[in-house]
């Protein structure tokens, strides 16, 4: 029984690591997105002022 439990625990650990890596990529994508939108807004501001 402990062998089966060990297998389940190992699978859960791998899933958590994968979820953490995925969350890091999502956070990185959000930062890049905000940065891009900010840059675009700053670039468009002088054009709108003319």
ZARO-133675 format. One line per field, with one value per residue (C-alpha): residue number from 1; x, y, z. Coordinates in Angstrom, 2 decimals, padded with zeros to 5 digits. Example, Ala and Ser with C-alpha at 12.3 -4.5 7.8 and 13.67 -1.06 7.14 Angstrom:
REM ZARO-133675
nr <- (1, 2)
east <- (012.30, 013.67)
north <- (-004.50, -001.06)
up <- (007.80, 007.14)
END
This chain:
REM ZARO-133675
nr <- (1, 2, 3, 4, 5, 6, 7, 8, 9, 10, 11, 12, 13, 14, 15, 16, 17, 18, 19, 20, 21, 22, 23, 24, 25, 26, 27, 28, 29, 30, 31, 32, 33, 34, 35, 36, 37, 38, 39, 40, 41, 42, 43, 44, 45, 46, 47, 48, 49, 50)
east <- (000.00, 002.80, 004.25, 000.99, 000.84, 004.43, 003.58, 000.57, 002.64, 005.34, 002.75, 001.21, 004.63, 005.31, 001.91, 002.62, 005.97, 004.35, 001.61, 004.20, 006.18, 002.97, 002.05, 005.50, 005.08, 001.63, 003.05, 005.90, 003.43, 001.36, 004.43, 005.42, 001.85, 001.63, 005.03, 003.99, 000.72, 002.54, 005.11, 002.40, 000.43, 003.51, 004.37, 000.83, 000.61, 002.67, 000.72, -002.59, -001.35, -000.69)
north <- (000.00, 002.43, 001.86, 003.02, 005.98, 006.88, 006.76, 009.04, 011.45, 011.62, 012.30, 015.08, 016.66, 016.68, 018.25, 021.01, 021.79, 021.93, 024.22, 026.50, 026.75, 027.51, 030.23, 031.79, 031.88, 033.46, 036.12, 036.82, 037.16, 039.61, 041.75, 041.80, 042.68, 045.58, 046.83, 046.70, 048.54, 051.20, 051.70, 051.95, 054.46, 056.59, 056.49, 057.49, 060.42, 062.93, 062.02, 062.68, 066.06, 067.45)
up <- (000.00, 000.83, -002.63, -004.22, -001.86, -002.70, -006.40, -005.87, -003.77, -006.44, -009.13, -007.03, -006.51, -010.26, -010.87, -008.34, -009.93, -013.37, -012.05, -010.45, -013.70, -015.59, -013.09, -013.51, -017.28, -016.93, -014.59, -017.01, -019.89, -017.83, -017.09, -020.77, -021.75, -019.30, -020.42, -024.08, -023.43, -021.40, -024.14, -026.79, -024.71, -024.14, -027.83, -028.81, -026.37, -028.41, -031.54, -029.76, -028.49, -032.00)
END
